[in-house]
Amino acid sequence: MSPAVSEPSGARPEARVTAGALLGSREAGAAVFRGIPFAEPPVGALRFAAPRPVQGWSGVREAVAYGPPPPQAGVFGMDTVAQEDPGDDWLTVNVWSPEPEQGSGLPVMVWIHGGAYAIGMSGLPEYDGARLARDGGVVVVTFNHRVGIEGFAQIEGAPANRGLLDQVAALEWVRDNIRAFGGDPGRVTVFGQSAGAGSIAALLAMERASGLFGRAVVQSAPGTYFSPELAADIAGACAAELGLRPTVADLSAVAPHRLATAGDAVAAKMDQYAHCWGLAAHRSILFAPVVDGEVLTATPWQALADGAGRDVELLIGHTRHEQRLFTVIEGLSGQVTEDRAATALRLFAPGPDGARRYREAFPTAGPEELYESVHSDWLFRMPTLHLAQAQTAAGGRAYVYELTWPAPGMGGVFGACHGLDVPLVFGGLDRGRPAVLIGEAPSPAAESVSARMRGAWTRFAAHGAPGWPVYDTAERLVQLFDAQPTVTAYPEEASDRIWTGHTFPALPLVGPRRPGPEPTS
């Protein structure tokens, strides 16, 4: 079968999808198509609705620029990036395909970005798929989905988890169109980090996502999923900032950027909501997938334990120092007091004796190490490990890794922190915001670790085997990615023992919210 992405030497690549013809570009040894709509813009009558299939276009559509990002929170400067293109065609995909002579039927890797379910967009420089596609012989797909209030707020009259429904729609687009770019719809691997990994965990639990991918790479999956009551109360607080109720009728007429600003206002005073939102407020988590009973009927750990993802092969892992990124960002590096560590242990360690067990398991640890360990474990490390364990217990296959190579940027203050895996996997070591982790000029060690991770990811996508043994409950072997890679028993055993038996339930509403601004309509 001849490749679908082809052109005379020197010409721009063309492709035809179900909605019409596309004209892309050629960059870094790959055919690239950006900003392809996979659903109608979710505005006007479609505001807060489930995604609708995109209507076709006539003629040839230029596919050289990323689509506009969805409205989102103003953290980490994302508000500035988001306003560079104020269009409303938020739901678009981007495709990188290797040179046509590599043939069609290639493995497909679909990236789901992170960002605490509140920020993120596919057009960030660190998500450029050219190197991964060219060197790995895979078709790379990235896409935008609704985040924040637009995508995850519990709004009366709207389906829950609209951001997840957008992701399903993007995967359906891949199933129906990826042959046009040389990809095989029967060889789709989803991969994602942080909230993108949490989204993949949710997709594994969702019946409507079944069959859309056969393999999944889960990088630092957060353990935060909301109960409907908690999600509704948070949405009520956001709407109350505008004097409105959290209903489609009230919010659909509000400009998207105003809603995002209302969410920012609530996020700025999360300490005021700790009495009712509990751990979500203590970690300033405003949005997460909702276990609503329809779109998402169970937490991923429960769903996988019941066999929901048994037929999907997993590559899953975390970084060693997940919390370190946030410690540095919050200005706490070297500043964590015993009181702050004790509070973190009291709030986040599992069970009534969790704090004592941490101190016994890490007898020489100071306040900062204890603080970082319990936060790393609660938010990322143990949720990720427990997903692998649930998959294995149900008869599925999981390959586990830990990134232990410390980031050299800023004098090594970050360690092997949250997010370090993103530039290493994509290979853009000097691109975008993650470049601060790698340093001004990528070292040979950085290039080496990146090459190993990219090779493992693409081997897994192509063959289902990244290059080390499958995880089992007897030997519990994992791959450590470091300057000198090793395969060893899972190294965070002390934390694993503390968290044994914890189920990561949906976070509850723990108390009534104090009255806020009265709705005006």
C-alpha positions as CSV (number, residue, x, y, z in Angstrom):
1,M,0.0,0.0,0.0
2,S,1.5,3.4,-1.0
3,P,1.8,6.0,1.7
4,A,-0.9,8.6,2.0
5,V,1.5,11.5,2.8
6,S,3.4,12.0,-0.4
7,E,4.6,14.7,-2.6
8,P,7.1,15.5,-5.4
9,S,10.5,16.3,-4.1
10,G,10.5,19.8,-2.5
11,A,6.8,20.2,-2.6
12,R,4.6,20.6,0.5
13,P,2.9,17.5,1.8
14,E,-0.8,17.0,1.3
15,A,-3.3,14.7,3.0
16,R,-7.0,14.1,2.7
17,V,-9.1,13.5,5.8
18,T,-12.8,12.9,6.1
19,A,-13.5,16.6,6.4
20,G,-11.4,17.7,3.4
21,A,-8.0,18.2,1.9
22,L,-5.0,19.5,3.9
23,L,-1.7,21.2,2.9
24,G,1.0,20.9,5.5
25,S,4.7,21.6,5.7
26,R,8.0,19.7,5.9
27,E,10.1,20.3,9.0
28,A,13.1,18.4,10.5
29,G,12.6,15.3,8.4
30,A,8.9,15.0,9.0
31,A,5.6,15.9,7.2
32,V,3.8,18.2,9.6
33,F,0.1,19.2,9.7
34,R,-1.1,21.6,12.4
35,G,-4.4,23.0,13.5
36,I,-6.7,20.3,12.0
37,P,-10.2,20.6,13.5
38,F,-11.5,17.3,15.0
39,A,-14.7,18.8,16.4
40,E,-16.9,21.9,16.0
41,P,-15.9,24.9,18.1
42,P,-17.6,24.4,21.5
43,V,-19.1,27.9,21.6
44,G,-22.5,29.5,21.1
45,A,-25.1,26.8,21.1
46,L,-22.4,24.1,21.7
47,R,-21.0,25.8,24.8
48,F,-20.5,23.2,27.5
49,A,-21.8,20.5,25.3
50,A,-20.2,17.2,24.3
51,P,-18.0,17.6,21.3
52,R,-19.7,17.5,17.9
53,P,-18.0,16.1,14.7
54,V,-16.5,18.8,12.6
55,Q,-18.2,19.8,9.4
56,G,-16.2,19.5,6.2
57,W,-14.6,22.3,4.2
58,S,-14.2,22.9,0.5
59,G,-10.9,23.4,-1.2
60,V,-7.6,22.8,0.5
61,R,-7.1,23.9,4.1
62,E,-3.7,25.3,5.2
63,A,-2.5,23.2,8.1
64,V,0.7,25.0,9.1
65,A,-0.3,26.8,12.3
66,Y,-1.5,25.5,15.6
67,G,-5.1,26.1,16.5
68,P,-5.9,28.6,19.3
69,P,-5.6,27.2,22.8
70,P,-8.7,26.7,25.0
71,P,-9.4,29.4,27.6
72,Q,-7.5,28.6,30.8
73,A,-6.1,29.7,34.1
74,G,-3.4,32.4,34.3
75,V,-0.7,30.4,36.1
76,F,2.9,30.0,34.9
77,G,2.2,32.7,32.3
78,M,-0.2,30.5,30.4
79,D,-2.8,33.3,30.2
80,T,-0.3,35.3,28.1
81,V,0.3,32.4,25.7
82,A,-3.5,31.6,25.6
83,Q,-4.3,35.2,24.4
84,E,-1.9,35.2,21.5
85,D,-4.7,33.7,19.3
86,P,-8.2,34.5,20.6
87,G,-10.0,32.3,18.1
88,D,-12.6,29.8,19.3
89,D,-11.6,26.8,17.2
90,W,-10.1,25.2,20.3
91,L,-10.5,21.5,19.3
92,T,-7.7,20.8,16.9
93,V,-5.1,18.1,16.3
94,N,-1.5,18.2,14.9
95,V,0.3,15.4,13.1
96,W,4.0,14.6,12.5
97,S,4.7,11.8,10.1
98,P,8.1,10.5,9.1
99,E,9.3,10.8,5.5
100,P,6.9,9.0,3.1
101,E,9.5,6.5,2.0
102,Q,9.3,4.9,5.4
103,G,5.9,3.5,4.3
104,S,2.4,3.4,5.8
105,G,1.0,1.3,8.6
106,L,3.3,3.1,11.1
107,P,2.7,3.0,14.9
108,V,0.8,6.0,16.2
109,M,1.6,7.9,19.4
110,V,-1.1,10.3,20.6
111,W,0.0,12.8,23.3
112,I,-2.3,14.1,26.0
113,H,-0.8,17.2,27.7
114,G,-0.7,17.9,31.4
115,G,-1.5,21.0,33.3
116,A,-3.6,20.2,36.4
117,Y,-6.7,19.9,34.2
118,A,-6.6,23.7,34.3
119,I,-4.0,24.8,31.8
120,G,-2.1,23.4,28.7
121,M,-2.2,23.4,25.0
122,S,-0.7,21.3,22.2
123,G,1.2,24.2,20.6
124,L,3.9,24.5,23.3
125,P,7.4,24.1,21.9
126,E,8.2,21.2,24.2
127,Y,5.5,19.1,22.5
128,D,6.9,19.4,19.0
129,G,6.7,15.8,17.7
130,A,9.3,16.0,14.8
131,R,12.2,14.3,16.6
132,L,10.1,11.6,18.1
133,A,8.4,10.9,14.7
134,R,11.6,11.0,12.6
135,D,13.9,9.0,14.9
136,G,11.3,6.6,16.2
137,G,9.5,5.8,12.9
138,V,6.1,6.7,14.4
139,V,3.3,9.0,13.6
140,V,2.9,11.6,16.5
141,V,-0.4,13.3,17.2
142,T,-1.0,16.1,19.7
143,F,-4.3,17.9,20.3
144,N,-6.1,20.5,22.4
145,H,-9.0,19.7,24.7
146,R,-11.1,21.9,27.0
147,V,-9.5,22.5,30.4
148,G,-10.6,24.4,33.6
149,I,-14.2,25.5,33.9
150,E,-14.8,24.8,30.2
151,G,-13.6,21.2,30.4
152,F,-14.0,19.9,33.9
153,A,-16.3,22.1,36.0
154,Q,-19.5,20.4,37.2
155,I,-22.1,22.5,35.5
156,E,-25.8,21.9,35.8
157,G,-27.3,21.0,32.4
158,A,-23.9,20.0,30.9
159,P,-22.2,16.6,30.6
160,A,-19.5,16.0,33.2
161,N,-15.9,15.6,32.1
162,R,-16.1,17.5,28.8
163,G,-12.4,17.5,28.6
164,L,-12.3,13.7,28.7
165,L,-15.1,13.6,26.0
166,D,-12.9,15.9,23.9
167,Q,-10.1,13.4,24.2
168,V,-12.3,10.6,23.1
169,A,-13.4,12.6,20.1
170,A,-9.7,13.3,19.2
171,L,-9.0,9.5,19.4
172,E,-12.0,8.8,17.3
173,W,-10.6,11.3,14.7
174,V,-7.3,9.4,14.9
175,R,-9.1,6.1,14.3
176,D,-11.0,7.5,11.3
177,N,-8.2,9.6,9.7
178,I,-4.7,8.5,10.7
179,R,-4.2,6.3,7.6
180,A,-4.1,9.5,5.6
181,F,-0.8,10.3,7.4
182,G,0.8,6.8,7.1
183,G,-0.4,5.6,10.5
184,D,-2.1,2.4,11.5
185,P,-5.4,2.9,13.5
186,G,-4.9,-0.6,14.9
187,R,-1.6,0.4,16.5
188,V,-2.4,3.5,18.6
189,T,-0.6,4.3,21.8
190,V,-1.7,7.1,24.0
191,F,1.0,8.8,26.1
192,G,0.7,11.6,28.6
193,Q,2.2,13.2,31.7
194,S,0.7,14.6,34.9
195,A,-3.0,15.5,34.2
196,G,-2.5,13.9,30.7
197,A,-1.5,10.7,32.5
198,G,-4.5,11.1,34.8
199,S,-6.7,11.5,31.8
200,I,-5.3,8.3,30.3
201,A,-6.1,6.5,33.5
202,A,-9.6,7.8,33.3
203,L,-9.8,6.7,29.6
204,L,-8.8,3.2,30.6
205,A,-11.9,3.2,32.9
206,M,-14.3,4.7,30.4
207,E,-16.4,2.3,28.3
208,R,-16.7,4.9,25.5
209,A,-12.9,4.9,25.0
210,S,-12.7,1.2,24.7
211,G,-10.9,0.0,21.5
212,L,-9.5,3.5,20.6
213,F,-6.0,2.6,21.8
214,G,-4.2,-0.7,22.5
215,R,-1.2,0.6,24.5
216,A,-0.8,3.5,27.0
217,V,2.2,5.3,28.5
218,V,1.3,6.8,31.9
219,Q,3.9,9.3,33.1
220,S,3.3,10.6,36.7
221,A,-0.4,10.0,37.1
222,P,-2.0,12.2,39.8
223,G,-4.3,10.5,42.3
224,T,-6.9,13.2,42.3
225,Y,-10.4,12.5,41.1
226,F,-13.4,14.4,42.4
227,S,-16.8,13.3,43.8
228,P,-19.7,15.0,42.1
229,E,-20.5,16.8,45.3
230,L,-17.0,18.3,45.6
231,A,-16.9,19.2,41.9
232,A,-20.3,20.9,42.1
233,D,-19.3,22.9,45.2
234,I,-16.1,24.1,43.5
235,A,-18.1,25.1,40.4
236,G,-20.5,27.0,42.6
237,A,-17.7,29.0,44.1
238,C,-16.3,29.9,40.7
239,A,-19.7,30.9,39.4
240,A,-20.3,32.9,42.6
241,E,-17.3,35.1,41.8
242,L,-19.4,36.4,38.9
243,G,-22.6,36.5,40.9
244,L,-24.0,33.6,39.0
245,R,-25.1,30.0,39.5
246,P,-23.1,27.0,38.1
247,T,-25.6,26.3,35.3
248,V,-25.5,26.3,31.5
249,A,-28.2,28.9,31.5
250,D,-26.1,31.3,33.7
251,L,-22.6,30.6,32.4
252,S,-23.1,30.1,28.6
253,A,-23.4,33.8,28.0
254,V,-20.2,34.6,29.9
255,A,-17.1,35.2,27.8
256,P,-14.7,32.3,28.2
257,H,-11.8,34.5,29.5
258,R,-14.1,35.9,32.3
259,L,-14.8,32.3,33.4
260,A,-11.1,31.5,33.5
261,T,-10.5,34.7,35.5
262,A,-13.2,33.6,38.0
263,G,-11.5,30.3,38.4
264,D,-8.2,32.2,39.0
265,A,-9.9,34.2,41.8
266,V,-11.0,31.1,43.6
267,A,-7.6,29.4,43.1
268,A,-5.9,32.5,44.7
269,K,-7.8,31.9,48.0
270,M,-7.9,28.1,48.3
271,D,-6.9,28.3,51.9
272,Q,-10.4,29.7,52.7
273,Y,-12.0,26.6,51.4
274,A,-9.9,24.0,53.2
275,H,-12.8,23.4,55.7
276,C,-15.1,22.2,52.9
277,W,-12.8,20.9,50.1
278,G,-10.2,19.2,52.2
279,L,-7.1,17.9,50.5
280,A,-8.0,19.5,47.1
281,A,-7.8,22.9,48.8
282,H,-4.7,22.1,50.7
283,R,-3.0,21.3,47.3
284,S,-4.8,24.1,45.4
285,I,-6.4,21.6,43.0
286,L,-9.4,23.2,41.4
287,F,-10.3,20.7,38.7
288,A,-10.0,17.0,38.2
289,P,-12.0,14.2,36.4
290,V,-15.3,13.6,38.2
291,V,-16.5,10.1,39.1
292,D,-20.0,11.1,37.9
293,G,-21.4,7.7,37.4
294,E,-22.0,8.2,33.6
295,V,-18.9,9.4,31.8
296,L,-16.7,8.0,34.5
297,T,-18.3,5.3,36.6
298,A,-15.4,4.4,38.9
299,T,-11.9,5.6,39.8
300,P,-9.2,4.1,37.6
301,W,-7.8,2.0,40.4
302,Q,-11.1,0.3,41.0
303,A,-11.8,0.0,37.2
304,L,-8.4,-1.6,36.5
305,A,-8.7,-3.9,39.4
306,D,-12.1,-5.0,38.0
307,G,-10.3,-5.7,34.6
308,A,-11.4,-2.6,32.6
309,G,-7.9,-2.1,31.0
310,R,-6.7,-5.7,31.0
311,D,-6.3,-5.8,27.2
312,V,-4.3,-2.5,27.1
313,E,-0.6,-2.8,27.6
314,L,0.8,-0.2,30.0
315,L,4.2,1.5,30.2
316,I,3.9,3.4,33.5
317,G,6.2,5.3,35.9
318,H,7.1,8.4,37.8
319,T,10.1,10.6,38.7
320,R,12.0,10.2,41.9
321,H,11.5,13.7,43.2
322,E,8.1,14.6,41.9
323,Q,7.4,17.3,44.6
324,R,10.7,19.1,44.1
325,L,9.4,21.2,41.2
326,F,6.7,22.7,43.3
327,T,8.9,23.2,46.3
328,V,11.2,25.3,44.1
329,I,8.4,27.2,42.4
330,E,6.8,28.0,45.8
331,G,10.1,29.3,47.2
332,L,10.3,26.6,49.8
333,S,13.6,25.0,48.8
334,G,15.7,24.9,51.9
335,Q,12.9,26.5,53.9
336,V,10.6,23.7,55.0
337,T,10.2,23.8,58.8
338,E,9.4,21.0,61.1
339,D,5.9,22.4,61.6
340,R,5.3,22.5,57.8
341,A,6.5,18.9,57.5
342,A,4.3,17.8,60.4
343,T,1.3,19.4,58.8
344,A,2.0,17.7,55.5
345,L,2.3,14.3,57.2
346,R,-0.9,14.8,59.2
347,L,-2.9,15.8,56.1
348,F,-1.5,13.6,53.3
349,A,-0.1,10.4,54.9
350,P,-2.6,7.5,54.7
351,G,-4.5,6.3,57.7
352,P,-4.5,7.5,61.3
353,D,-0.8,6.4,61.9
354,G,0.6,7.5,58.5
355,A,2.7,10.3,60.0
356,R,4.3,8.0,62.5
357,R,5.0,5.4,59.8
358,Y,6.7,8.0,57.6
359,R,9.0,9.0,60.4
360,E,9.8,5.3,61.2
361,A,10.4,4.5,57.6
362,F,12.7,7.5,57.1
363,P,14.4,7.9,60.5
364,T,17.2,10.1,59.2
365,A,15.1,12.3,57.0
366,G,14.9,16.0,57.8
367,P,11.7,18.1,57.5
368,E,12.2,18.9,53.8
369,E,12.7,15.3,52.8
370,L,9.7,14.2,54.8
371,Y,7.6,17.0,53.3
372,E,8.6,16.2,49.7
373,S,8.3,12.4,50.2
374,V,4.7,12.5,51.4
375,H,3.6,15.0,48.8
376,S,5.4,13.1,46.0
377,D,3.8,9.9,47.2
378,W,0.2,11.2,47.7
379,L,0.0,13.1,44.4
380,F,2.0,11.1,41.9
381,R,4.3,8.2,43.0
382,M,1.9,5.9,44.8
383,P,-1.1,6.6,42.5
384,T,1.1,5.6,39.5
385,L,2.5,2.5,41.2
386,H,-1.0,1.4,42.3
387,L,-2.3,1.7,38.8
388,A,0.5,-0.7,37.7
389,Q,-0.4,-3.1,40.5
390,A,-4.1,-3.0,39.8
391,Q,-3.4,-3.8,36.1
392,T,-1.1,-6.6,37.0
393,A,-3.5,-8.1,39.6
394,A,-6.3,-8.1,37.0
395,G,-4.1,-10.1,34.6
396,G,-2.9,-7.3,32.4
397,R,0.7,-6.3,31.5
398,A,2.5,-3.3,32.9
399,Y,6.1,-2.2,32.5
400,V,7.2,0.1,35.3
401,Y,10.0,2.8,35.3
402,E,11.4,5.5,37.6
403,L,13.3,8.5,36.3
404,T,16.1,9.1,38.7
405,W,18.5,11.2,36.6
406,P,18.7,14.7,38.2
407,A,18.0,17.8,36.2
408,P,21.2,19.8,35.9
409,G,19.5,23.2,35.5
410,M,19.9,25.9,38.1
411,G,22.6,24.1,39.9
412,G,20.7,20.8,40.2
413,V,18.1,22.2,42.6
414,F,15.3,20.3,40.8
415,G,16.6,16.8,41.2
416,A,14.5,14.2,39.2
417,C,11.5,16.4,39.5
418,H,7.9,16.4,38.1
419,G,7.9,17.2,34.4
420,L,11.5,16.4,33.7
421,D,10.4,13.4,31.6
422,V,8.6,15.6,29.0
423,P,11.7,17.1,27.3
424,L,13.5,13.8,27.6
425,V,10.7,11.9,25.9
426,F,10.1,14.4,23.1
427,G,13.8,15.1,22.7
428,G,13.4,18.9,22.6
429,L,16.0,19.5,25.4
430,D,16.4,23.2,24.6
431,R,12.8,24.0,23.8
432,G,10.2,25.8,25.8
433,R,9.8,26.0,29.5
434,P,11.4,22.7,30.4
435,A,14.7,24.0,29.1
436,V,15.3,25.5,32.5
437,L,15.5,22.0,33.9
438,I,18.1,20.8,31.4
439,G,20.3,23.9,31.3
440,E,21.3,26.2,28.5
441,A,23.2,23.6,26.5
442,P,22.1,20.0,26.8
443,S,24.9,17.8,28.1
444,P,25.9,14.4,26.6
445,A,24.3,12.8,29.6
446,A,21.0,14.6,28.9
447,E,21.1,13.5,25.3
448,S,21.9,9.9,26.3
449,V,19.0,9.7,28.8
450,S,16.7,11.2,26.3
451,A,17.7,8.8,23.6
452,R,17.1,5.8,25.9
453,M,13.7,7.1,26.9
454,R,12.6,7.9,23.4
455,G,13.8,4.5,22.2
456,A,11.8,2.8,25.0
457,W,8.7,4.7,24.3
458,T,8.8,4.1,20.5
459,R,9.7,0.4,20.9
460,F,6.7,0.0,23.2
461,A,4.5,1.7,20.7
462,A,5.7,-0.5,17.9
463,H,6.1,-3.8,19.6
464,G,4.6,-3.6,23.2
465,A,8.0,-4.2,24.8
466,P,10.1,-1.2,26.0
467,G,13.2,-3.3,26.7
468,W,13.0,-4.5,30.3
469,P,10.9,-7.2,32.0
470,V,7.2,-6.9,32.7
471,Y,6.3,-5.9,36.3
472,D,5.0,-8.7,38.5
473,T,4.3,-8.9,42.2
474,A,7.2,-11.3,42.9
475,E,10.3,-9.6,41.5
476,R,8.7,-6.2,41.0
477,L,11.4,-5.2,38.4
478,V,11.5,-1.6,37.1
479,Q,13.7,0.3,34.8
480,L,15.6,3.2,36.4
481,F,16.5,5.9,33.8
482,D,19.7,7.6,35.0
483,A,23.2,8.3,33.6
484,Q,23.8,4.6,34.1
485,P,20.4,2.8,33.5
486,T,19.6,-0.2,35.6
487,V,16.8,-2.7,36.1
488,T,16.1,-3.4,39.8
489,A,13.4,-4.1,42.3
490,Y,11.1,-1.1,42.8
491,P,13.2,1.3,44.8
492,E,10.6,3.2,46.7
493,E,9.7,0.2,48.8
494,A,9.4,2.1,52.1
495,S,6.7,4.3,50.6
496,D,5.0,1.4,49.0
497,R,4.7,-0.4,52.3
498,I,3.1,2.7,53.9
499,W,0.5,3.0,51.2
500,T,-0.3,-0.7,50.8
501,G,-4.1,-1.1,50.8
502,H,-4.9,2.6,50.1
503,T,-7.6,2.8,47.4
504,F,-7.3,6.4,46.2
505,P,-11.1,7.1,46.4
506,A,-12.7,10.1,44.7
507,L,-12.0,13.2,46.9
508,P,-15.2,14.1,48.9
509,L,-16.8,17.3,49.9
510,V,-15.9,17.4,53.6
511,G,-18.1,20.2,54.8
512,P,-20.5,23.1,53.9
513,R,-19.1,26.1,52.1
514,R,-19.6,29.4,53.8
515,P,-21.9,31.8,51.9
516,G,-20.2,33.8,49.2
517,P,-21.5,36.4,46.7
518,E,-25.2,36.0,46.0
519,P,-26.2,35.0,42.4
520,T,-27.8,37.9,40.6
521,S,-29.8,35.7,38.2
